[in-house]
Amino acid sequence: MNTCLNRLFLLLLLSGVTAGCQPEATSPSSAQAVQSEVKETREPLISVAYPVTVTDYRGQDVTIQSQPQRIISLMPAHTEILFAIGAGEQLVGCTSLCNYPPETKSLKKIAFANPGSISLEALVELQPDLIILGGDYHRLLAEQLEKIKVPVLSFESQSLADIEKSILGIAKATGHTDRGKQIIHQIKEDIQAIQERVKPFQEQGRPRVFYQVWDQPLMTAGPESFIGELITLVGGDNIFGDLKIAYPQVSEETLVVRNPDVILLPGLKNNPQADARQAIATLKQRPGWDKMNAVKNQRIYIIEDDLISRPGPRVVQGLQNVAQALYPEAFPKP
């Protein structure tokens, strides 16, 4: 795998897709959102009968002898889950990529560029009684930690079903099973509400959607990806839905021929209302792009990358942003 793809893989798994090389565009409105943002619960730690056994992503049954009080999270999505279920006070460390909620600022940050760059000494210094990490991406690290008798749990979410497993597994391991179930129930209700809201507007046809993951090489989100699932879930027609790869590389010529109605780009939170005209002007400079419906009709949207590509408890916010881009008429304008 070349350097660019290695970097892409890291970004997708850990922090969402960066917008550093993306053109700027407008962000769908978040006003009058269907769902309520999942906030961290401040309830006392729940008394749970330990030990508990959790089956993680690797298929391993991991037994937690007592409620962990010194947890390290090595995935931003897992850090968000821990705070959402009320286990924030049990966290002692997270990666330098973990930026939400604001309480993460007070945690010890573990420098992170790739799995091999993580210092085992830095992890052990925090005296963790549980480390929660990713799946295949952290497989070697999990093996190294287990050799030195540090309890680990692995979770990886590439679908909504995986998110549910991650939330329930982490909640059970940390003593917050009830809160985990509440979050899952709320997510399902919110997803249904968004789908019902856009359903009447689908009678005129489903918009054809292109999600740009990367520009050089040009890469998109296929149907096997978490992002691709969100597009389909709210009634979008992924123009590369026939490619059974999570994040395939595609040609610009094929993109122009398939002619999307909507183009979605990942963006940064600190620039939510960028000028769409600048994005359109930039895209028109690419060969053939000015002929695509999305560019001609100025239907180019930025969605905050942490919401669209970080599979955690804020998934509904990402889903609603996709829905607003595809069916803006279904949502009141700010």
C-alpha positions in Angstrom: 0.0 0.0 0.0 1.5 3.3 -1.0 2.0 6.3 1.3 -1.2 8.1 0.2 -3.4 5.1 0.8 -1.7 4.5 4.2 -2.5 8.0 5.1 -6.1 7.7 3.9 -6.6 4.5 5.9 -5.3 6.1 9.0 -7.6 9.1 8.6 -10.7 7.0 7.9 -10.2 4.9 11.0 -9.1 7.4 13.5 -10.2 10.9 12.9 -12.5 11.2 9.9 -11.4 12.4 6.4 -9.4 15.5 6.4 -10.4 18.4 4.2 -6.9 19.8 3.8 -6.9 19.2 0.0 -10.6 19.7 -0.5 -12.3 22.7 -2.1 -14.6 24.7 0.2 -18.4 24.6 0.0 -21.5 25.2 2.0 -22.5 23.0 4.9 -26.1 21.7 5.3 -27.9 23.5 8.0 -28.1 21.9 11.4 -31.0 24.2 12.6 -34.0 22.4 14.0 -32.2 19.0 14.0 -34.4 16.0 14.2 -32.3 14.4 16.9 -30.8 15.6 20.1 -27.1 15.4 20.4 -26.0 12.6 22.7 -24.5 14.3 25.8 -22.4 12.6 28.5 -24.5 11.4 31.4 -23.4 12.7 34.8 -25.1 9.9 36.7 -23.0 8.0 39.3 -21.2 4.9 38.3 -23.6 2.0 38.0 -23.1 -0.9 40.3 -22.7 -4.0 38.1 -22.0 -7.6 39.1 -18.5 -8.3 38.0 -16.7 -10.2 36.5 -18.3 -9.6 33.1 -17.4 -11.2 29.8 -17.5 -9.2 26.5 -17.0 -10.6 23.0 -15.0 -8.1 21.0 -14.3 -7.5 17.3 -11.7 -10.3 17.2 -14.3 -12.8 18.4 -12.4 -13.1 21.7 -14.3 -13.4 25.0 -12.6 -10.9 27.3 -13.4 -11.2 31.0 -13.3 -7.9 33.0 -12.8 -8.8 36.7 -13.9 -5.5 38.1 -15.2 -2.1 37.0 -12.3 -0.4 35.2 -11.3 2.9 36.7 -8.3 3.7 34.5 -9.3 3.4 30.9 -7.3 4.4 27.8 -9.1 4.8 24.5 -7.1 4.6 21.2 -9.9 5.5 18.8 -11.8 8.8 18.7 -15.1 7.1 18.1 -14.6 4.9 21.2 -13.7 8.0 23.3 -17.0 9.6 22.2 -18.8 6.4 23.2 -17.2 6.3 26.6 -18.3 9.9 27.4 -21.7 9.4 26.0 -22.4 6.4 28.2 -21.1 8.2 31.3 -17.7 6.6 31.6 -15.8 9.8 31.0 -14.6 10.0 34.6 -13.1 6.5 34.2 -10.9 7.7 31.3 -7.3 8.6 32.0 -5.9 8.8 28.5 -6.8 9.0 24.8 -5.1 9.6 21.5 -4.0 13.0 20.3 -6.7 12.7 17.6 -9.5 12.5 20.2 -11.1 16.0 20.1 -14.7 15.5 21.3 -16.3 16.1 23.7 -14.3 19.2 25.1 -13.6 17.2 28.3 -11.0 15.2 26.3 -8.7 18.2 26.7 -8.0 17.3 30.3 -6.9 13.7 29.5 -3.4 12.5 28.9 -2.9 12.5 25.2 -1.1 9.6 23.5 0.8 10.7 20.4 -0.6 8.9 17.4 0.5 8.6 13.8 0.2 4.9 13.2 0.0 1.8 15.4 3.8 1.4 15.4 4.3 4.9 16.7 2.5 4.2 20.0 4.8 3.9 22.9 4.0 0.9 25.1 5.8 2.6 27.9 3.6 5.7 27.6 0.5 3.4 27.8 1.9 1.4 30.8 2.8 4.6 32.6 -0.9 5.5 32.9 -1.4 2.2 34.8 -4.5 1.3 32.8 -6.9 -1.5 33.9 -8.4 -1.5 30.4 -7.4 -0.3 26.9 -10.0 0.0 24.2 -8.6 0.0 20.7 -9.5 -0.7 17.1 -9.9 -3.9 15.2 -7.6 -5.0 12.4 -5.7 -1.7 12.5 -4.6 -2.4 16.1 -4.3 -6.2 16.0 -0.5 -6.2 16.5 -0.7 -3.7 19.3 -3.4 -5.8 21.0 -1.2 -8.8 20.9 1.7 -6.8 22.4 -0.4 -5.4 25.2 -1.8 -8.9 26.0 1.8 -10.2 26.3 2.5 -7.7 29.1 -0.9 -8.6 30.8 -2.7 -5.3 30.0 -6.5 -6.0 29.5 -7.6 -4.9 26.0 -10.9 -4.8 24.1 -11.0 -4.4 20.3 -14.0 -2.8 18.5 -14.3 -1.7 14.8 -17.3 -0.1 13.3 -17.8 -0.1 9.5 -21.6 -0.1 9.7 -24.5 0.9 11.9 -24.8 -2.7 13.2 -21.1 -2.5 14.2 -21.7 0.8 16.0 -24.4 -0.9 18.1 -22.0 -3.7 19.0 -19.3 -1.3 20.0 -21.6 0.8 22.2 -23.1 -2.2 23.9 -19.8 -3.9 24.3 -18.0 -0.9 25.8 -21.0 -0.1 28.0 -21.1 -3.6 29.4 -17.3 -3.6 30.1 -17.4 -0.3 31.9 -20.5 -0.8 34.0 -23.0 1.3 31.9 -25.1 -1.3 30.1 -28.4 0.5 30.7 -27.1 3.8 29.3 -25.7 2.0 26.3 -29.0 0.5 25.5 -30.7 3.9 25.9 -28.3 5.4 23.3 -28.9 2.6 20.8 -32.7 3.0 21.2 -32.4 6.8 20.7 -30.2 6.3 17.6 -32.7 4.0 16.0 -35.6 6.3 16.8 -33.8 9.3 15.3 -32.8 7.4 12.2 -36.4 6.4 11.6 -37.5 10.0 12.2 -35.1 11.3 9.5 -36.2 8.7 7.1 -39.8 9.5 7.6 -39.0 13.2 7.1 -37.4 12.8 3.7 -39.6 10.0 2.4 -42.3 12.3 0.9 -39.6 14.1 -1.2 -38.3 10.9 -2.7 -41.3 10.5 -5.0 -39.6 12.8 -7.5 -36.6 10.5 -7.6 -33.6 9.7 -5.6 -30.6 12.1 -6.1 -27.5 10.5 -7.6 -24.6 11.1 -5.1 -20.9 11.3 -5.2 -18.9 11.4 -2.0 -15.3 12.5 -2.5 -13.0 10.8 0.1 -9.8 11.9 -1.5 -8.9 13.9 -4.6 -5.5 12.5 -5.7 -6.0 9.7 -6.4 -9.7 10.3 -6.7 -11.4 8.0 -4.2 -15.0 7.6 -3.1 -17.2 5.8 -0.5 -18.5 2.5 -1.8 -21.6 0.7 -0.6 -19.5 -1.5 1.8 -18.4 1.6 3.7 -20.0 3.3 6.7 -20.4 6.5 4.6 -22.0 4.7 1.8 -24.5 3.2 4.2 -25.5 6.6 5.4 -26.1 7.8 1.8 -28.3 4.9 1.0 -30.1 5.1 4.4 -31.6 8.5 3.6 -32.5 7.8 0.0 -29.5 8.7 -1.9 -28.3 6.7 -5.0 -24.6 6.2 -4.7 -23.3 6.5 -8.3 -20.5 4.0 -7.4 -22.8 1.7 -5.6 -21.9 -1.1 -8.0 -18.3 -1.2 -6.6 -18.1 -3.8 -3.8 -15.2 -2.0 -2.1 -15.4 0.2 0.9 -13.3 3.0 -0.5 -12.5 2.5 -4.2 -10.3 4.6 -6.4 -12.2 5.8 -9.5 -11.4 7.7 -12.6 -12.5 11.3 -13.3 -13.8 10.2 -16.7 -16.1 7.6 -15.1 -17.3 10.2 -12.6 -18.2 12.6 -15.3 -20.1 10.0 -17.3 -22.1 8.9 -14.2 -23.0 12.5 -13.6 -23.9 13.0 -9.9 -26.7 15.3 -8.9 -25.1 16.0 -5.5 -21.4 16.1 -4.5 -20.5 15.7 -0.8 -17.1 16.6 0.7 -15.7 16.2 4.2 -14.8 19.4 5.9 -13.6 20.9 9.1 -15.8 22.1 11.9 -14.2 25.5 12.1 -15.3 26.4 8.6 -19.0 25.4 8.4 -20.3 28.2 6.1 -17.5 28.3 3.5 -18.3 30.0 0.2 -20.0 27.5 -2.3 -19.0 29.7 -5.2 -15.3 29.1 -4.5 -15.9 25.4 -4.5 -17.8 25.4 -7.7 -15.1 27.6 -9.4 -12.5 25.1 -8.2 -14.3 22.1 -9.4 -15.1 23.6 -12.8 -11.3 23.8 -13.4 -11.2 20.0 -13.3 -11.6 18.4 -16.8 -15.3 17.7 -17.4 -16.5 18.6 -14.0 -18.3 21.7 -15.2 -20.6 19.4 -17.2 -21.9 17.5 -14.1 -25.3 18.3 -12.7 -24.0 18.8 -9.2 -21.6 21.5 -10.4 -24.0 23.2 -12.8 -26.7 23.3 -10.1 -24.4 24.3 -7.3 -25.3 21.2 -5.2 -22.0 20.8 -3.5 -22.0 20.4 0.3 -19.4 20.1 3.0 -20.2 17.8 5.9 -18.1 17.9 9.1 -15.8 15.0 8.7 -16.0 13.8 12.4 -19.8 13.4 11.9 -19.8 11.7 8.5 -16.7 9.4 9.0 -16.5 8.8 12.7 -18.7 5.8 13.6 -19.9 6.8 17.1 -22.8 8.1 19.1 -23.1 11.2 16.9 -23.9 9.2 13.8 -27.4 10.6 13.6 -26.0 14.1 13.3 -23.9 13.0 10.3 -26.9 11.2 8.8 -29.1 14.3 9.1 -26.4 16.4 7.4 -26.5 14.0 4.5 -30.3 14.1 4.5 -30.3 17.9 4.4 -27.9 17.9 1.5 -29.9 15.4 -0.5 -33.4 16.8 0.4 -33.0 20.4 1.5 -36.6 21.0 0.9 -37.4 18.6 3.8 -35.7 20.9 6.4 -36.6 24.5 7.3 -34.0 26.9 6.2 -32.1 28.8 8.9 
